[in-house]
Amino acid sequence: MRVTEELDALETMALHPIGFLVTPKLLAMLVMMPCLTMWADLMGVLGGSVFGITGADYGGHMPSKITAI
């Protein structure tokens, strides 16, 4: 038993239901996944930079002389 009659309607109109319903979602996933990955990487780098500069007092310079603690 189907929840809706959408699949029956697509078959009646001689459209392949899987291709009509799944293909657009698959293509959208293939396009957006790399974009979301790059966005998440960028936000992680920026968040780490903000924490490093404000919270951990790292200014981005190397000390001229390394001293032992």
Protein Blocks (a to p, Z undefined) as FASTA:
>chain_A
ZZblmlmmmmmnopafklmmmmmmmmmmmmmmmmmmmmmmmmmmmmmmmmmmmmnopghi
acfbdcdZZ
